[in-house]
Amino acid sequence: MNSINIMIVEDDNDIHQMLKELLTNTGYKVTSAYSGTEAILQFKVNQIDLILLDYMLPGMTGDQVLSEIRNQSHIPIIALTAIDDKSTIVAMLKNGANDYIVKPFDNDILKARIEVQLRHEKKIDTNNQFLIYKTLKLDKEQFEGFIDTEPLNLSKKEYEILQLLMEHPKKVYTKNNLYETVWKEEFFGDDNTINVHISNIRAKIAKYRPNDKYIQTVWGIGFKMVDEA
C-alpha cells in the first residue's frame, strides 16, 4: 500500500463501503467520514492527500465542507453528486472542487480521475513546504507569505496568484492564465480584478522592501517574477 491517504466523505453506508473497498484494493489508504462535521475534524487531525466529497450530505452540506476546507488548503477535491445539472456542477467547480463525477459512476473512470488529480498535485510539488524567491517565502502548508520574516497577510487569491508566479518565475502569465487558473472561471478580457490583486501584493511587499521589485509587468502580455540578479 502506498502512503496516499484519500478521505471518503459519504453518508450512504453502501456507497461508502464500496468506495473504501475500491480504494484499498487499488493501494490507497482511506480515511472515512460520514458527515460534514466529521470530515472537517478528520481533515484537521490526518494528513489527507485527496477528498471524495458527497455533495448531498445531511446537516453540514458538501458545499459548506468544500468552502471550509478551501479556506485552509488547496488539496484536490472530487465532488460526488447525484444531480447532473449544469448550474449545480458549475457552482461546485466555482466553489473550489477540482473535478466532479455523477452517481452512479464507473469505478475505472473514478480511479482515473483520482490519478489525474494526484498527478497534478505532485507536479506542482507539494512535498516541499516552502517556496522561496529572493527574500520572499510562501509556506505551502500554512498558506502564508513572508518577506524576510515579516508576514504579508495575503488574501487567499493573492496567495494563489503569488504561488503560481513563484512556481514558474521565468514564465509570463497573461491575465487570462491567472484568472482562469486561480478563479477557475472564464476570463472575458475586461476584468480589472487581476490588476487590483497584483497591486495589492506589490503594496504588501513594498511595505518591507520598498526599493526591491518582485513582480514584473510584461507590457501587452501579463506578469512574471522579476529576474534574479
MARBA-3410 file (N, C-alpha, C, O; in Angstrom, 1 decimal):
229
0.8,-1.2,0.0,0.0,0.0,0.0,0.9,1.2,0.0,1.8,1.3,0.7 ~ 0.5,2.2,-0.8,1.3,3.4,-0.9,0.8,4.4,0.3,-0.1,4.0,1.0 ~ 1.5,5.5,0.4,1.2,6.4,1.5,0.1,7.4,1.2,-0.2,8.3,2.1 ~ -0.5,7.4,0.0,-1.5,8.4,-0.3,-2.8,8.1,0.4,-3.3,7.0,0.4 ~ -3.3,9.1,1.2,-4.4,8.9,2.0,-5.6,9.7,1.4,-5.6,10.9,1.3
-6.7,9.0,1.1,-7.9,9.6,0.5,-9.0,9.5,1.5,-9.3,8.5,2.1 ~ -9.6,10.7,1.7,-10.7,10.7,2.6,-12.1,10.6,1.9,-12.3,11.4,0.9 ~ -12.9,9.7,2.3,-14.2,9.5,1.7,-15.2,10.2,2.6,-15.3,9.8,3.8 ~ -15.9,11.1,2.1,-17.0,11.8,2.8,-18.3,11.4,2.2,-18.7,12.0,1.2 ~ -19.0,10.5,2.7,-20.2,9.9,2.1,-21.1,9.3,3.3,-20.6,8.4,4.0
-22.3,9.7,3.4,-23.2,9.3,4.4,-23.9,8.0,4.1,-24.4,7.3,5.0 ~ -24.0,7.6,2.8,-24.6,6.3,2.5,-23.6,5.2,2.7,-22.6,5.1,2.1 ~ -24.0,4.3,3.6,-23.0,3.3,4.1,-22.6,2.3,2.9,-21.5,1.9,2.8 ~ -23.6,2.0,2.1,-23.3,1.0,1.0,-22.3,1.6,0.0,-21.4,1.0,-0.4 ~ -22.6,2.9,-0.4,-21.6,3.6,-1.3,-20.3,3.8,-0.6,-19.3,3.6,-1.3
-20.3,4.2,0.6,-19.1,4.4,1.4,-18.2,3.1,1.4,-17.0,3.2,1.1 ~ -18.8,2.0,1.7,-18.0,0.8,1.8,-17.6,0.3,0.5,-16.5,-0.2,0.3 ~ -18.4,0.6,-0.6,-17.9,0.2,-1.9,-16.7,1.0,-2.3,-15.7,0.5,-2.9 ~ -16.7,2.3,-2.0,-15.6,3.2,-2.3,-14.4,2.8,-1.5,-13.3,2.8,-2.0 ~ -14.6,2.5,-0.3,-13.5,2.1,0.6,-12.8,0.9,0.1,-11.6,0.8,0.0
-13.6,-0.1,-0.3,-13.0,-1.4,-0.9,-12.3,-1.1,-2.2,-11.2,-1.6,-2.4 ~ -12.9,-0.3,-3.0,-12.3,0.1,-4.3,-10.9,0.7,-4.1,-9.9,0.4,-4.8 ~ -10.8,1.7,-3.2,-9.6,2.4,-3.0,-8.5,1.6,-2.3,-7.4,1.6,-2.7 ~ -8.9,0.8,-1.3,-7.9,0.0,-0.6,-7.4,-1.1,-1.5,-6.2,-1.4,-1.5 ~ -8.2,-1.7,-2.4,-7.8,-2.7,-3.3,-6.9,-2.1,-4.4,-6.0,-2.8,-5.0
-7.0,-0.8,-4.6,-6.1,-0.1,-5.6,-4.8,0.3,-4.9,-3.8,0.6,-5.6 ~ -4.7,0.3,-3.6,-3.5,0.5,-2.9,-3.5,1.8,-2.1,-2.4,2.2,-1.5 ~ -4.6,2.5,-2.0,-4.6,3.8,-1.2,-5.0,3.5,0.2,-5.6,2.5,0.6 ~ -4.5,4.4,1.1,-5.0,4.5,2.5,-6.3,5.2,2.4,-6.6,6.0,1.6 ~ -7.2,4.9,3.4,-8.5,5.5,3.4,-8.9,6.1,4.8,-8.7,5.4,5.8
-9.4,7.3,4.8,-9.9,7.9,6.0,-11.4,8.1,5.7,-11.8,8.6,4.7 ~ -12.2,7.7,6.7,-13.7,7.7,6.5,-14.3,8.8,7.3,-13.9,9.1,8.4 ~ -15.3,9.5,6.6,-16.1,10.5,7.3,-17.6,10.3,6.8,-17.8,10.2,5.6 ~ -18.5,10.3,7.7,-19.9,10.1,7.3,-20.8,11.3,7.4,-22.0,11.3,7.1 ~ -20.1,12.4,7.8,-20.9,13.7,7.8,-19.9,14.8,7.6,-18.7,14.6,7.6
-20.4,16.0,7.3,-19.6,17.2,7.0,-18.7,17.5,8.2,-17.6,17.9,8.1 ~ -19.3,17.5,9.4,-18.6,17.8,10.6,-17.5,16.9,10.9,-16.4,17.3,11.3 ~ -17.7,15.6,10.7,-16.7,14.6,10.9,-15.6,14.8,9.8,-14.4,14.6,10.2 ~ -15.9,15.2,8.6,-14.9,15.4,7.6,-14.0,16.5,8.0,-12.7,16.4,7.8 ~ -14.5,17.6,8.5,-13.6,18.7,9.0,-12.7,18.3,10.1,-11.5,18.6,10.1
-13.2,17.5,11.0,-12.4,17.0,12.1,-11.3,16.1,11.6,-10.2,16.2,12.0 ~ -11.7,15.2,10.8,-10.7,14.2,10.2,-9.6,15.0,9.4,-8.4,14.6,9.5 ~ -10.0,16.0,8.7,-9.1,16.8,7.9,-8.0,17.4,8.8,-6.9,17.6,8.4 ~ -8.5,17.9,10.0,-7.6,18.6,10.9,-6.6,17.7,11.6,-5.5,18.1,11.9 ~ -6.9,16.4,11.7,-6.1,15.5,12.5,-5.3,14.5,11.7,-4.5,13.8,12.2
-5.6,14.4,10.4,-5.0,13.5,9.5,-4.3,14.2,8.3,-4.7,15.3,7.9 ~ -3.3,13.5,7.8,-2.6,14.0,6.6,-3.4,13.4,5.4,-3.3,12.3,5.0 ~ -4.3,14.3,4.8,-5.1,13.8,3.7,-4.5,14.3,2.4,-4.1,15.5,2.3 ~ -4.5,13.5,1.3,-4.0,13.9,0.0,-5.0,14.2,-1.0,-4.8,14.9,-2.0 ~ -6.2,13.7,-0.8,-7.3,13.9,-1.8,-8.7,13.6,-1.1,-8.7,12.7,-0.2
-9.7,14.3,-1.4,-11.0,14.1,-0.8,-12.1,13.7,-1.9,-12.2,14.4,-2.9 ~ -12.8,12.7,-1.6,-14.0,12.4,-2.4,-15.2,12.9,-1.5,-15.4,12.3,-0.5 ~ -15.9,13.9,-2.0,-16.9,14.6,-1.2,-18.3,14.5,-1.8,-18.6,15.0,-2.8 ~ -19.1,13.7,-1.1,-20.5,13.7,-1.4,-21.1,15.0,-1.2,-20.9,15.7,-0.2 ~ -21.9,15.5,-2.2,-22.4,16.9,-2.1,-23.7,16.9,-1.5,-24.2,18.0,-1.1
-24.4,15.8,-1.3,-25.7,15.8,-0.7,-25.7,15.2,0.7,-26.3,14.2,1.0 ~ -24.9,15.9,1.6,-24.7,15.4,3.0,-25.8,16.0,3.8,-26.3,17.2,3.6 ~ -26.3,15.3,4.8,-27.2,15.9,5.8,-26.5,16.9,6.7,-25.3,16.7,6.9 ~ -27.2,17.8,7.3,-26.6,18.7,8.3,-25.6,19.7,7.5,-26.1,20.4,6.7 ~ -24.4,19.6,7.8,-23.4,20.4,7.1,-23.2,19.9,5.7,-22.8,18.8,5.5
-23.6,20.7,4.7,-23.6,20.2,3.3,-22.3,20.1,2.7,-21.3,20.6,3.3 ~ -22.2,19.4,1.6,-20.9,19.2,0.9,-20.4,20.6,0.4,-19.2,20.8,0.4 ~ -21.3,21.5,0.1,-20.9,22.8,-0.3,-20.2,23.6,0.8,-19.2,24.3,0.6 ~ -20.8,23.4,2.0,-20.2,24.1,3.2,-18.8,23.4,3.6,-17.9,24.1,4.0 ~ -18.7,22.1,3.4,-17.5,21.4,3.7,-16.4,21.9,2.7,-15.3,22.2,3.1
-16.8,22.0,1.5,-15.8,22.4,0.4,-15.3,23.8,0.7,-14.1,24.1,0.7 ~ -16.2,24.8,1.1,-15.8,26.1,1.4,-14.9,26.2,2.6,-13.9,26.9,2.6 ~ -15.2,25.4,3.6,-14.4,25.3,4.9,-13.0,24.8,4.6,-12.0,25.4,5.1 ~ -12.9,23.8,3.8,-11.6,23.2,3.5,-10.8,24.1,2.6,-9.6,24.2,2.7 ~ -11.5,24.7,1.6,-10.8,25.6,0.7,-10.2,26.9,1.4,-9.3,27.5,0.9
-10.7,27.2,2.6,-10.2,28.3,3.3,-8.9,27.9,4.0,-8.1,28.8,4.5 ~ -8.6,26.6,4.0,-7.4,26.2,4.7,-6.4,25.5,3.7,-5.2,25.4,4.0 ~ -6.8,25.0,2.6,-6.0,24.1,1.8,-6.4,24.1,0.3,-7.5,24.4,0.0 ~ -5.4,23.7,-0.5,-5.6,23.6,-1.9,-5.7,22.1,-2.3,-5.6,21.7,-3.5 ~ -5.9,21.2,-1.3,-6.0,19.8,-1.6,-7.0,19.4,-2.7,-8.0,20.1,-2.7
-6.7,18.4,-3.5,-7.6,18.1,-4.6,-8.9,17.5,-4.0,-8.9,16.7,-3.1 ~ -10.0,18.0,-4.5,-11.4,17.6,-4.0,-12.2,17.2,-5.2,-12.4,18.0,-6.1 ~ -12.7,15.9,-5.3,-13.6,15.5,-6.3,-15.0,15.4,-5.7,-15.2,14.6,-4.8 ~ -15.9,16.1,-6.2,-17.3,16.1,-5.7,-18.0,14.9,-6.3,-17.9,14.6,-7.5 ~ -18.8,14.2,-5.4,-19.7,13.1,-5.9,-21.1,13.7,-5.8,-21.5,14.1,-4.7
-21.8,13.6,-6.9,-23.1,14.2,-6.9,-24.1,13.4,-7.7,-23.7,12.7,-8.7 ~ -25.4,13.3,-7.2,-26.4,12.6,-7.9,-27.2,13.6,-8.8,-28.1,13.1,-9.6 ~ -26.8,14.8,-8.8,-27.5,15.8,-9.6,-26.7,16.2,-10.8,-25.7,16.9,-10.8 ~ -27.2,15.7,-12.0,-26.5,16.0,-13.3,-27.1,17.3,-13.9,-27.8,17.2,-14.9 ~ -26.8,18.4,-13.2,-27.4,19.7,-13.6,-26.3,20.7,-13.8,-25.4,20.8,-13.0
-26.3,21.4,-15.0,-25.3,22.2,-15.3,-25.0,23.3,-14.3,-23.8,23.5,-13.9 ~ -26.0,24.0,-13.8,-25.8,25.1,-12.8,-25.2,24.6,-11.5,-24.4,25.2,-10.9 ~ -25.6,23.4,-11.1,-25.1,22.8,-9.8,-23.6,22.4,-10.0,-22.8,22.7,-9.1 ~ -23.3,21.9,-11.2,-21.9,21.5,-11.4,-21.0,22.7,-11.6,-19.9,22.7,-11.0 ~ -21.5,23.7,-12.3,-20.7,25.0,-12.4,-20.5,25.6,-11.0,-19.4,26.1,-10.7
-21.5,25.6,-10.2,-21.4,26.1,-8.8,-20.3,25.4,-8.0,-19.6,26.0,-7.3 ~ -20.3,24.0,-8.1,-19.3,23.2,-7.4,-17.9,23.6,-7.8,-17.0,23.7,-7.0 ~ -17.7,23.7,-9.1,-16.4,24.0,-9.6,-15.9,25.4,-9.2,-14.8,25.6,-8.9 ~ -16.8,26.3,-9.3,-16.5,27.7,-8.9,-16.2,27.8,-7.4,-15.4,28.6,-7.0 ~ -16.8,26.9,-6.6,-16.6,27.0,-5.2,-15.3,26.3,-4.8,-15.0,26.4,-3.6
-14.7,25.6,-5.7,-13.4,25.1,-5.4,-13.1,23.6,-5.6,-12.0,23.1,-5.4 ~ -14.2,22.9,-6.1,-14.0,21.5,-6.5,-13.0,21.4,-7.7,-13.1,22.2,-8.6 ~ -12.1,20.4,-7.6,-11.2,20.2,-8.7,-11.8,19.5,-9.9,-11.5,19.6,-11.0 ~ -12.8,18.6,-9.5,-13.4,17.8,-10.5,-14.7,17.3,-9.9,-15.0,17.5,-8.7 ~ -15.6,16.6,-10.7,-16.8,16.0,-10.1,-17.1,14.7,-10.9,-16.6,14.5,-12.0
-17.9,13.9,-10.3,-18.4,12.7,-11.0,-19.8,12.5,-10.6,-20.1,12.6,-9.4 ~ -20.7,12.1,-11.5,-22.1,11.9,-11.2,-22.4,10.5,-10.9,-21.9,9.6,-11.6 ~ -23.2,10.3,-9.8,-23.6,9.0,-9.4,-24.8,8.5,-10.3,-25.6,9.4,-10.7 ~ -24.9,7.2,-10.7,-23.9,6.2,-10.4,-22.7,6.4,-11.4,-22.9,6.8,-12.5 ~ -21.5,6.0,-10.9,-20.3,6.2,-11.8,-19.6,4.9,-12.0,-19.8,3.9,-11.3
-18.8,5.0,-13.1,-17.9,3.8,-13.4,-16.7,3.8,-12.5,-16.0,4.9,-12.4 ~ -16.4,2.7,-11.9,-15.2,2.7,-11.0,-13.9,3.0,-11.7,-13.1,3.7,-11.1 ~ -13.7,2.5,-12.9,-12.5,2.8,-13.6,-12.3,4.3,-13.9,-11.2,4.8,-13.9 ~ -13.4,4.9,-14.2,-13.4,6.4,-14.5,-13.1,7.1,-13.3,-12.3,8.1,-13.3 ~ -13.7,6.7,-12.1,-13.3,7.4,-10.9,-11.9,7.2,-10.5,-11.2,8.2,-10.1
-11.3,6.0,-10.7,-9.9,5.8,-10.4,-9.0,6.7,-11.3,-8.0,7.2,-10.8 ~ -9.4,6.8,-12.5,-8.6,7.6,-13.5,-8.6,9.1,-13.1,-7.6,9.8,-13.2 ~ -9.8,9.5,-12.6,-9.9,11.0,-12.2,-9.1,11.2,-11.0,-8.5,12.3,-10.8 ~ -9.1,10.3,-10.1,-8.2,10.4,-8.9,-6.8,10.5,-9.3,-6.0,11.3,-8.7 ~ -6.3,9.6,-10.2,-4.9,9.6,-10.6,-4.5,10.9,-11.3,-3.4,11.4,-11.0
-5.4,11.5,-12.0,-5.2,12.8,-12.7,-4.9,13.8,-11.7,-4.0,14.6,-11.8 ~ -5.8,13.9,-10.7,-5.7,14.9,-9.6,-4.4,14.8,-8.8,-3.7,15.7,-8.5 ~ -4.1,13.5,-8.5,-2.9,13.3,-7.7,-1.6,13.6,-8.5,-0.6,14.1,-8.0 ~ -1.7,13.3,-9.8,-0.5,13.6,-10.7,-0.3,15.1,-10.8,0.8,15.5,-10.8 ~ -1.4,15.8,-10.9,-1.3,17.3,-11.0,-0.8,17.8,-9.7,0.1,18.8,-9.7
-1.2,17.3,-8.6,-0.8,17.8,-7.3,0.7,17.5,-7.1,1.4,18.4,-6.5 ~ 1.1,16.4,-7.5,2.6,16.1,-7.4,3.4,17.0,-8.3,4.5,17.3,-8.0 ~ 2.9,17.3,-9.5,3.6,18.1,-10.4,3.9,19.5,-9.9,4.9,20.1,-10.2 ~ 3.0,20.0,-9.0,3.2,21.4,-8.5,4.0,21.3,-7.2,4.1,22.3,-6.5 ~ 4.5,20.1,-6.9,5.5,20.0,-5.8,4.9,20.3,-4.4,5.3,21.4,-3.9
4.1,19.4,-3.9,3.5,19.7,-2.6,4.4,19.1,-1.5,4.1,19.2,-0.4 ~ 5.5,18.4,-1.9,6.4,17.8,-0.9,7.2,18.8,-0.2,7.6,18.6,1.0 ~ 7.6,19.9,-0.8,8.4,20.9,-0.2,7.4,22.0,0.4,6.6,22.5,-0.2 ~ 7.6,22.2,1.7,6.8,23.1,2.5,6.9,24.5,2.0,5.9,25.3,2.0 ~ 8.1,24.9,1.7,8.4,26.3,1.4,8.7,26.6,0.0,9.5,25.8,-0.6
8.2,27.7,-0.6,8.5,28.1,-1.9,9.2,29.5,-1.7,8.7,30.4,-1.1 ~ 10.5,29.5,-2.2,11.3,30.7,-1.9,11.8,31.4,-3.2,12.2,30.7,-4.1 ~ 11.7,32.7,-3.2,12.2,33.5,-4.3,12.8,34.8,-3.7,12.0,35.6,-3.2 ~ 14.1,34.9,-3.9,14.8,36.1,-3.2,14.5,36.0,-1.7,14.7,35.0,-1.1 ~ 14.0,37.1,-1.2,13.6,37.1,0.3,12.2,36.8,0.5,11.7,37.0,1.6
11.5,36.4,-0.5,10.0,36.1,-0.4,9.8,34.6,-0.2,10.5,33.8,-0.9 ~ 9.0,34.3,0.8,8.8,32.9,1.1,7.3,32.6,1.3,6.6,33.3,1.9 ~ 6.9,31.5,0.7,5.5,31.0,0.9,5.5,29.7,1.6,6.3,28.8,1.3 ~ 4.7,29.6,2.7,4.6,28.4,3.4,3.3,27.6,2.8,2.2,28.1,3.0 ~ 3.6,26.5,2.1,2.5,25.9,1.4,1.6,25.0,2.3,0.6,24.5,1.8
2.1,24.8,3.5,1.2,24.1,4.5,0.3,25.0,5.2,-0.9,24.7,5.5 ~ 0.8,26.2,5.6,0.0,27.1,6.3,-0.6,28.2,5.4,-1.5,29.0,5.9 ~ -0.3,28.2,4.1,-0.8,29.1,3.1,-0.6,30.6,3.6,-1.5,31.4,3.6 ~ 0.7,30.8,4.0,1.1,32.2,4.4,2.3,32.7,3.6,3.1,31.8,3.2 ~ 2.4,34.0,3.5,3.5,34.5,2.8,4.3,35.4,3.7,3.8,36.1,4.6
5.7,35.4,3.5,6.6,36.2,4.3,7.6,37.0,3.4,8.0,36.4,2.4 ~ 8.0,38.2,3.8,9.1,38.8,3.2,10.1,38.9,4.3,9.9,39.6,5.4 ~ 11.3,38.3,4.1,12.2,38.1,5.2,11.4,37.3,6.3,11.1,36.1,6.0 ~ 11.2,37.8,7.5,10.4,37.0,8.5,9.1,37.7,8.7,8.4,37.3,9.6 ~ 8.8,38.8,8.0,7.6,39.6,8.2,6.4,39.0,7.4,6.5,38.7,6.2
5.3,38.7,8.1,4.1,38.2,7.4,3.4,39.2,6.5,3.3,40.4,6.8 ~ 3.0,38.7,5.3,2.4,39.6,4.3,0.9,39.7,4.5,0.3,40.6,3.9 ~ 0.3,38.8,5.2,-1.2,38.8,5.4,-1.9,38.8,4.1,-2.7,39.6,3.8 ~ -1.5,37.8,3.2,-2.1,37.7,1.9,-3.5,37.2,2.0,-3.8,36.3,2.8 ~ -4.4,37.6,1.1,-5.7,37.0,1.0,-5.5,35.7,0.2,-4.4,35.4,-0.3
-6.6,34.9,0.2,-6.5,33.6,-0.5,-6.1,33.7,-2.0,-5.2,33.0,-2.5 ~ -6.7,34.7,-2.7,-6.5,34.8,-4.1,-5.1,35.4,-4.3,-4.4,35.1,-5.2 ~ -4.7,36.4,-3.4,-3.3,36.9,-3.6,-2.3,35.8,-3.4,-1.3,35.8,-4.1 ~ -2.5,35.0,-2.4,-1.6,33.9,-2.2,-1.5,33.0,-3.4,-0.4,32.6,-3.8 ~ -2.7,32.6,-4.0,-2.7,31.7,-5.1,-2.0,32.3,-6.3,-1.3,31.6,-7.1
-2.2,33.6,-6.6,-1.5,34.3,-7.7,0.0,34.2,-7.5,0.7,33.9,-8.4 ~ 0.4,34.6,-6.3,1.9,34.6,-6.0,2.5,33.3,-6.0,3.6,33.1,-6.5 ~ 1.8,32.3,-5.6,2.3,30.9,-5.7,2.5,30.5,-7.1,3.5,29.9,-7.5 ~ 1.5,30.8,-7.9,1.6,30.4,-9.4,2.8,31.1,-10.0,3.6,30.5,-10.8 ~ 3.0,32.4,-9.8,4.1,33.1,-10.3,5.5,32.6,-9.8,6.4,32.4,-10.6
5.5,32.3,-8.5,6.8,31.8,-7.9,7.2,30.4,-8.3,8.3,30.1,-8.4 ~ 6.2,29.6,-8.6,6.5,28.2,-9.0,7.1,28.2,-10.4,7.9,27.3,-10.7 ~ 6.8,29.2,-11.3,7.4,29.2,-12.6,7.9,30.7,-12.8,7.3,31.4,-13.6 ~ 8.9,31.1,-12.1,9.3,32.5,-12.1,9.7,33.1,-13.5,9.7,34.3,-13.7 ~ 10.1,32.3,-14.4,10.5,32.8,-15.7,9.4,32.8,-16.7,9.5,33.4,-17.8
8.2,32.2,-16.3,7.1,32.2,-17.2,6.3,33.5,-17.1,6.0,34.0,-16.0 ~ 5.8,34.0,-18.3,5.0,35.2,-18.3,3.5,34.7,-18.3,3.1,33.9,-19.2 ~ 2.7,35.1,-17.3,1.3,34.7,-17.2,0.5,35.8,-17.7,0.6,37.0,-17.3 ~ -0.4,35.5,-18.7,-1.4,36.5,-19.1,-2.5,36.7,-18.0,-2.6,35.8,-17.1 ~ -3.2,37.7,-18.1,-4.4,37.9,-17.2,-5.3,36.7,-17.4,-5.9,36.2,-16.4
-5.5,36.3,-18.6,-6.3,35.1,-18.9,-5.8,33.9,-18.1,-6.6,33.2,-17.4 ~ -4.5,33.6,-18.2,-3.9,32.5,-17.5,-4.2,32.6,-16.0,-4.7,31.6,-15.4 ~ -3.9,33.7,-15.4,-4.0,33.9,-14.0,-5.5,33.8,-13.5,-5.8,33.1,-12.6 ~ -6.4,34.4,-14.2,-7.8,34.4,-13.8,-8.4,33.0,-13.9,-9.0,32.6,-12.9 ~ -8.2,32.4,-15.0,-8.8,31.1,-15.2,-8.2,30.0,-14.3,-8.9,29.1,-13.9
-6.9,30.1,-13.9,-6.3,29.2,-13.0,-6.7,29.4,-11.6,-7.0,28.5,-10.9 ~ -6.7,30.7,-11.1,-7.0,31.0,-9.7,-8.5,31.0,-9.5,-8.9,30.5,-8.5 ~ -9.3,31.7,-10.3,-10.7,31.8,-10.1,-11.5,30.7,-10.7,-12.6,30.4,-10.3 ~ -10.8,29.9,-11.6,-11.5,28.8,-12.2,-12.8,29.2,-13.0,-13.8,28.5,-13.0 ~ -12.7,30.4,-13.6,-13.8,30.9,-14.4,-13.3,31.4,-15.7,-12.1,31.7,-15.8
-14.1,31.5,-16.7,-13.7,32.1,-18.0,-13.4,33.5,-17.8,-14.1,34.3,-17.2 ~ -12.3,33.9,-18.5,-11.9,35.4,-18.4,-12.4,36.0,-19.7,-12.2,35.6,-20.8 ~ -13.1,37.2,-19.5,-13.7,37.9,-20.6,-12.9,39.1,-21.1,-13.4,39.8,-22.0 ~ -11.7,39.4,-20.5,-10.9,40.4,-21.1,-11.1,41.8,-20.6,-10.3,42.7,-20.9 ~ -12.2,42.0,-19.9,-12.4,43.4,-19.4,-12.5,43.5,-17.9,-13.1,44.4,-17.3
-11.9,42.5,-17.2,-11.9,42.5,-15.8,-10.6,43.0,-15.2,-9.5,42.6,-15.6 ~ -10.8,44.0,-14.3,-9.6,44.6,-13.6,-9.2,43.9,-12.4,-8.3,44.4,-11.7 ~ -9.8,42.7,-12.1,-9.5,42.0,-10.9,-8.0,41.7,-10.7,-7.5,41.8,-9.7 ~ -7.4,41.2,-11.8,-6.0,40.8,-11.7,-5.1,42.0,-11.4,-4.2,41.9,-10.5 ~ -5.3,43.1,-12.0,-4.5,44.3,-11.8,-4.6,44.7,-10.3,-3.6,45.1,-9.7
-5.8,44.6,-9.8,-6.0,45.0,-8.4,-5.3,44.1,-7.4,-4.6,44.5,-6.5 ~ -5.4,42.8,-7.7,-4.7,41.8,-6.8,-3.2,41.9,-6.9,-2.5,41.9,-5.9 ~ -2.7,42.1,-8.1,-1.2,42.3,-8.3,-0.8,43.6,-7.6,0.3,43.6,-6.9 ~ -1.5,44.6,-7.7,-1.2,45.9,-7.0,-1.2,45.7,-5.5,-0.3,46.2,-4.8 ~ -2.2,44.9,-5.0,-2.2,44.7,-3.5,-1.0,43.9,-3.1,-0.4,44.1,-2.0
-0.6,42.9,-3.8,0.6,42.1,-3.5,1.8,42.9,-3.5,2.6,42.9,-2.5 ~ 2.0,43.7,-4.5,3.2,44.6,-4.6,3.2,45.6,-3.4,4.3,45.9,-2.8 ~ 2.0,46.1,-3.0,2.0,47.1,-1.9,2.4,46.4,-0.6,3.1,47.0,0.3 ~ 1.9,45.1,-0.4,2.3,44.4,0.9,3.8,44.1,0.9,4.3,44.1,2.0 ~ 4.4,43.8,-0.2,5.8,43.5,-0.3,6.6,44.8,0.0,7.5,44.9,0.7
6.1,45.9,-0.7,6.8,47.2,-0.6,6.8,47.8,0.8,7.7,48.6,1.1 ~ 5.9,47.4,1.6,5.9,47.8,3.0,7.2,47.5,3.7,7.6,48.3,4.6 ~ 7.8,46.4,3.3,9.0,45.9,3.9,10.2,46.1,3.0,11.4,46.2,3.5 ~ 10.0,46.0,1.7,11.1,46.1,0.7,10.7,47.2,-0.3,10.5,46.8,-1.5 ~ 10.7,48.4,0.1,10.2,49.5,-0.9,11.1,49.7,-2.1,10.6,50.2,-3.1
12.3,49.3,-2.0,13.3,49.5,-3.2,13.5,48.3,-4.0,14.2,48.4,-5.0 ~ 12.9,47.2,-3.7,13.0,45.9,-4.4,11.8,45.6,-5.2,10.7,45.9,-4.8 ~ 12.0,45.1,-6.4,10.9,44.7,-7.3,10.8,43.2,-7.4,11.8,42.5,-7.5 ~ 9.6,42.7,-7.3,9.4,41.2,-7.3,8.5,40.8,-8.4,8.8,39.7,-9.0 ~ 7.5,41.5,-8.7,6.6,41.1,-9.8,6.8,42.1,-11.0,6.6,43.3,-10.8
7.1,41.6,-12.1,7.3,42.4,-13.3,6.1,42.5,-14.2,5.5,41.4,-14.5 ~ 5.7,43.6,-14.7,4.7,43.7,-15.7,5.4,43.6,-17.1,6.3,44.4,-17.4 ~ 4.9,42.6,-17.9,5.4,42.5,-19.2,4.3,43.1,-20.1,3.3,42.5,-20.4 ~ 4.6,44.3,-20.6,3.6,45.1,-21.2,3.0,44.4,-22.4,3.7,43.9,-23.3 ~ 1.7,44.4,-22.5,0.9,43.8,-23.6,0.8,42.3,-23.5,0.1,41.7,-24.3
1.4,41.7,-22.4,1.3,40.3,-22.3,0.7,39.9,-20.9,-0.3,39.3,-20.8 ~ 1.5,40.3,-19.8,1.0,39.9,-18.5,2.0,40.1,-17.4,2.6,41.2,-17.3 ~ 2.2,39.1,-16.5,3.1,39.3,-15.4,4.0,38.1,-15.2,3.7,37.0,-15.6 ~ 5.2,38.4,-14.6,6.1,37.3,-14.2,6.9,37.8,-13.0,6.9,39.0,-12.7 ~ 7.7,36.9,-12.4,8.6,37.4,-11.4,9.8,38.1,-12.0,10.3,37.7,-13.0
10.3,39.1,-11.3,11.5,39.8,-11.8,12.7,38.9,-11.7,12.9,38.1,-10.8 ~ 13.5,38.9,-12.8,14.6,38.0,-12.9,15.6,38.3,-11.7,15.8,39.5,-11.4 ~ 16.1,37.3,-11.1,17.0,37.4,-10.0,18.4,38.0,-10.5,18.8,37.6,-11.6 ~ 19.0,38.9,-9.8,20.2,39.4,-10.2,21.3,38.4,-10.0,22.5,38.7,-10.3
END
